[in-house]
Amino acid sequence: MKKNEILNLFLLTAVIGLVISCGGSDNDDTTPSSSSSGSASPAAASCPLVSNAAGASVVSGTDTSGNLTCTYTGTYNDSFQMKASATHILSGPVKIGDDTTSPTLTIDAGTTLRGESGKDSLNILRGAKILAKGTATNPIIMTSASDDGTLAADAQAQWGGLQIMGKATQNCTEAEKNADGICERSAEGFDAGAVKYGGNDDNDNSGELSYVVVKYAGYAFTSENELNGIAFYAVGDATKVNYIRVHNNKDDGIEFFGGTVNFKYAYLTGNQDDSFDYTNGWRGNAQWVIIDQNTPDPATASNNRPDNGMEFDSNGKANDATPRSNPTISNFLIIGNTEKHGELVHLRAGTSATLVNGIIVDKSDLGPCIEIDDAATFNAAGSTSSTTLRAASVMIDCGSNKYSGESGDDGFSTAAWATAQGITEGTNSLNGYKNGATEASVTVNTALLGSFFDVPTEIGAVPSTGSDWTAVWSDI
């Protein structure tokens, strides 16, 4: 073989090896290996060899410390992997899939994503998947490009956030349904009709989130078009969600727009509208939820003036549209802001719900701890002893402003409902988020919990004998 032929063969082999090790195949649902096998040295850090729909490659660069950055823009219809060896920059609304393709975005444990400005966001469209599987010691962090340790305690709205669009069902009026009779809506942050969500598959799978932290997001395009920290748009119950934190979002921390997705372990702090919001027929399950409106400290963080802890709707424009919102939420702790807040639990717009094994703490009297509103909510419940609007093994420590929402045409008062449901009052003995003797003495309800739930030994989010599951991974 001639010398030039040998050289050409060597170069061809090297190129093929680089493509195999760094690229992602179209629509590949598997998680690529993040390390090489055998005794070979690991490849140098590099950006994914993937192009967006316009044909532009991921842009490689370096940060001020000389570390690798990878910048993404536009729509990606091929699967690829974000590795922890680089910082990944979102420039504008980055879309995974285009509603006709089914790529998978894999994000390695320990990876950092940054939004450069307000409109930057990560969007997983219908049919696409995100596999963002961090660990307790290597969480995945999605944050602002300015998050270098010097941001103000109450920094907000520095980038967009994470949005996941699914194919599960939601409620709407007949006039809102598409030609196939399916409820579809447009996601926030885009022109009407540009990014849609909803379908007829309640078992839809949008991937997995575990040990994921979203910070300083929530850009507002208008007063009616604001991005949540993590938005679950009609996401189905084959999607896995565990250990998520949203901190200092300008709008809601997490919001569910219909769908059936379930989750465990959510830690929500400093979010300026509602910490935990749902609407349009969400029917999932949730367990182990902490809402701490006092982190950051509102006495020193002037922008930390939140609205509701939990704001729960079925459909604000058509209260009796089906399917009706009807989640079960167990083992929650809500700590109210001491400077300003709305209702800590607001049940309205025709929702049904089961709240079980919870603790609500607030002595500020700035807003009621529980409020029920709207005739459709009362009518759907039926009575104070309702089995569809239910609270069991819930303890409150709420000063004098405990209940609100009564008006002349309500079927019953919130206070009467709370008494009939067996909500108890007590002085909390919490040690941080961990239960003390008072909380540990409240009888736990397991009869209302299905197979999704862990069997709790105490009410609240952190049992007295357990470790604080927010430690280490939550990165604040």
N, C-alpha and C positions, 0 to 999 in steps of 0.2 A: 504493500500500500504506500502511495506517495505521501510525502511530508504534509502537503496542503490538505490531502484527504483526511489524514489522521487528525489534523487541527480542526477541520470542519466537523468531524464526527464528535470530537471532544466538546466543542461548543454546543452542538445540537443536544448532546446528552445533558449538559449542564442546564440548558434552558428548559428542557422537559422536566428535569428534577425540580427546578425552581417553581414552575407552574403547579406541579403536583403538590408541593409542600406549602405553598402560600395561597393558592387560589381556592375558590369554592365552586362546586358544581351546581348547575341549575337545579333549583327546587329540591335540594338535598336536605332531608329532615334530620340527618344524623349530626352529632356533635363532633367536629374535627378534633383530632388529638392536639393538645397544646404543647407536647414535648416529643422529642425524637426518641427512638428506641435504640437499643444496643449501645455501643461505646462511641458512636460518632458524636462530634461536637455539635451543639445546637446551632441552627442557622441564625444569622444576624437578624436583628429586629427589622421588620419591614411592614409596609402598609398592605392591606388586601389588594390583590390583583383583580379588581372588579371595576366595571364601568357603570355609570348611571345610564338612564334611558336615552340621554342625549349623546352618549358616547364618551363622556368625560371620565377620566380615571380619578381615583382617590389621590389627593394632593399630599405628598410627603413634605414635611418641614421639620423644624426644630423649635423648641421653646427657649426661653431665656437661659435655661440651664443646659441647653444643648441636647435635650432629650427628644426623641422622635415624636412628631405629631402627625396625625392622619386626618385630613379635612374632607368632609362629605357634603354633597349638595344634590338636591333633586331627588329622583326616583330610582330605586335599585330593584331590578326584577330578577337578579341572580342571588343565590345564597352566598354568604360570606361570613367571616369570623373577625371579630374585634378582639385583639390580644392585649394582655396586660402590659406588654413590653412597649406600648405606645399610649399616648393620650389621644383620644378620638374627639375631633371638633365637629360640631353640627353647625353648618352655615345655612341658615334658612330652614324652612320646614323640610326635613329629610323623611322621605316615604320609603317604606319597605313594601314592595308590591304596588300594583296599580289597579287592584280590584279584579284583575283577570289572571294574574300570575300568583304563584304560591312559593316564594322564596322563604328561607329561614335565616334570620340574623342570629348568630351565636355570639354571646358576649362572655368572655372568660372571667372567672373569679379574679377579683383584684383590679379589674379594669376601671378606668375613669373616663367618663364622657363629659364634655363641656359645651355649653351653648355660649356663643360669642355675644349675642344680643337678644333683644326681646322676642323676636319672631322665630328664633331657632327652636326647633322641637324635633322629637323622634316619634314617628307615626307608623304603626303597624297596621296595614290595611287588611280588609277581609281576604281570607285565603292565605295570608302570610303568617309567619310565626316569629316570635322572639323567644330565644332560649338564653335567659340571663340568670345564670345559676352561680351566685356568689356563695361564700361560706362565712361563718361567724368571724373568722380571722382574716378573710379576704373578701369583704363585701364589694359589690359593684356600686360605684358612686356616679350619679348624674347631677351635675352642678354647673355653676356659672364659671365662665372663663376668668372672672375676677376673684374667684374663691381661692385666695392664697394665704388665708389665715388672718387677713387684716380687714375683712368685711365687717361692717357694723352688725351688732347683734340682731337688729331688726331688718336687715337687707332682704328685699323681696323683688319679684318680677324682673329678674335680670336675664331670664331666658324663658322659653315656652313651657316645656314639660314633656311627659310621656303620654301618648294616646294610643289606645289599642281598640281597633274596630273589629267587631265580630259579626257572626251570622245568626245569632240567637234571636228569639222573639222579644218584642216589646209591645207596648200598647199605643194606640192612636185612634183617631176617629176614622170612620169609613172614608171620608173625603181625603184623608192624608195617605191612604194606602196606594201603592203603585198599581200598575195594570194587572199584576198577578195576585193582587189582594194582600200583599205583604207590606208591613210597616217598615219603611226606610226613612232615615233622617240624615241630615248633613252634619258632619262633625264641625266643632268650633275651630276657629283659626284658619278657615278656608272659605272661598267663595261658595255661595249656596250651590249645592249639587256637586261640588268638586270632589269631595271625599264622603262617601256614604257608609252607613252602618245599619245593621239589622237584617234579619232573614227569617228562616223557619226551622233552624237547627239548634235546639237548645243544648245539644251535646257537642257543639262546635269547639274546636281546639285552636287557641291562639298562642299556645306555647307554655312557657313557665317563667315566673319571677320568683326568685328566692334570694334573700339577703341583698335587697336593692334599696338604695337610699337616693331620694330625689330632694334637692335643696335649692332654695332661692329662685324658684320658678314662678309661673303664673302670670305671664305677660297678658295685658288687656288690650285687645284690638279696639274695642269699644266698651261702653259700660254694660252691654248685653252680650259681648263676645270675648270671654275671658278664659284662659286656659287653666285647667286644674293641674295639680301636681302629677297625679296619675288618673287618667280618665278611662273607664271601662265602658265602651260603647257596645251594648248588646253582645257581650262576651259570653261564650258558652261554658258549661260546667266541666268540660274535659281540659280546660285551662287550669294550670296549677299556680296558686299564689300563696306564698308563705314568707314571712319576715320582710315586710316592707316598711320603710319610714319615709314620711314626707314632712319636711321642715321648712317653715317660713314661706309657704306658698301664698301668693297674693289673693288668689281665689280659693276654691275648695282644696282641701288636702287630697282626698280621694272621692270620686263620684262614680256612681253606677247608673247608666242610662239603659234601663231594661236589662234583659239577659238573665243568666242563671249561674254565673261564676261564683265560686266559693273562695274563702280565704281564711287563713289563720295567721295571727301575729302581725298586727298593724300598729305602728307607733307614730302618732300624729301630733306635731308640736308647732306652735306659733303660726298656724294657718289663719288667714285673715277673713275669709268668709266662713264657710262651714268646714269643720274638720272632716266629717264623714257625711256624705250626701248621697241620696239615691232618688230616682224618679223613673217614670215610664215603665213600671212593671218589673222591677228587679225582684227575683225570687230566690236569691242565693242564701247561703249560710255563712256566718262569720263567728270566729271565736278568738279570744285573746286580743282585745283591742284597748289601747291606751290613748286617750285624748287629753293632752296636757296643754291647756290654753295659757298657762303661766310660764312656759318655756319658749322664748326667752323671758326673763323677768320684766313684766310690764311696767314696773316702777322706773326702770332705766332704759327700756326699749320703747320709744314713743310711738312707733308704728304697730306695736303689738296690742291691737284693740279689735279682737275678733267678733264674729257674729255667733252663729249657733255651734254647739258641739256636734249634735246629730240633727240633720234636717231631712225628714223622711216624707216623700211625696209618692203618690201613685201617678197622677197626671194633673198638672196644674190647670190645664185648659178643658179637660174632660175627665172629671174626677172619677167617673164610673167606667171608664174605658177598660177593656180587658186585654191581656191578663193583668189583674190588679197586683200591685207591689205587695209582697208578702214574705219577707225574709225572716229567718230566725237568727238572733244575735245573742251570743252567750259569752260570759266572762269578760265584761267590759269595765273600764274605770274612766270616769270623766272628771277632770279637775277644772273648775271654772276660773276664768280670768278675774283678777281682783280689781281691774280698772274699768273694763267695759266688756260686756258680752250680751248676746241675745238669749234665746232659750237654749238650755243645755240638751234637752231632748224635745224636738218639735215634730209632732205627728199630725199630718195634714193631707189635704188634696185627695182624700179617699183611700189612703193607705191602710192595709192591714199589716201587722207585725207581731212577732213574739220576742220580747226582751227578757232575758233570763240570766240570773246569777251576776247581776251588775251592781256597781257602786257609783253614786253621783255625789260629788263633794263641792259645795259652794256656800260660803257664808257672806258673800258680798252684797246680796239682795239686789244686784244690778239687773237681774232678769230671772224669770222663773226657771226652776229645775226641769219641770215637765209641762208642756202645753199641748193640748189637743184642739185642732181647729177644723172647720168646714163641715157642713151638714153631711156630706157624703161619707166622711170619716166616721161620724157618729152612727149614721145609718148602716154602714157596712159592719160596724162593731156590734150593733144591736142593743147592747145593754152594758152596764158597768161590769157585769160578770162575763163579758165577751170571751169567747175562745178563739177569736180571730184578731183581736187587738188586745194583746195579753202582756202582762208583766208578772214574773214569778221569781222569788228569791232576789229581789232588788232592794238595796238599802240606800237611803239618802241621808246626807248631812247638809242641809240646805237653808239654814237660817229661817227667816220668816216668809220669804218669797218662794214658796215651794211649787205652787200650781197656778196655772192661768189658762185663759182661752175661753172662759165661759161667756156665752151670750144668750139672749132670750130664746132663740130657736134651737139651741143645742139639745140633744137628747138627754144629756147628763153632764155633770160637772167633771172636770179633770180630777178634782179632789175626791169626789165620790168614786170615780173609776179606780183611783190609786188605792183607796181603802178596800174596795171590793176585790181588787187584784192581790191584796196582801203586801203592798209596798211598805217596808218598815222604815222607821227613823232611828238614828243613833248618832253618837259622836264618834267620828272616825278615829282610829288608832294607827293609821298608816305610817309605815316607816319608808319614806319615799313612795314607791309604788307597791311595796310589799305589804300584805295584810298584817294587821296586828290582831290582838285578842278579840276585839269587837267584831271585825269582819270574819274572822275564822269561826266565830260562834254562830253565824247565820246559817240556817239550813240550806243545803245545796239542792237544787232541782235538777234531776237527770231525766225525769219522765218525759220532758218535752224535747229532748235532744235525740236526733236521729243518728244514723251510722257514721255520718261525716265527723261528728264531734268527738274530741277527747273526753273521757269521763272525768269531770272536775271533782276535786276534793273540797274546794272552797269557792265562794263567790269572788268576784273581782278578777283582775288580770294577772296578778302575781301572788300565788299562795304564800302563806306565812313561812312554810318550810321549803319553799323553792328558791332558786336563784333568780336574779333579775334578768330576764331574757333580752332586755334592751341593751345590756352591757356589751361593750367591745365593738360589735358590728355596726352600730347605729352612727358612729363617726361624728358625734357632736359633743 
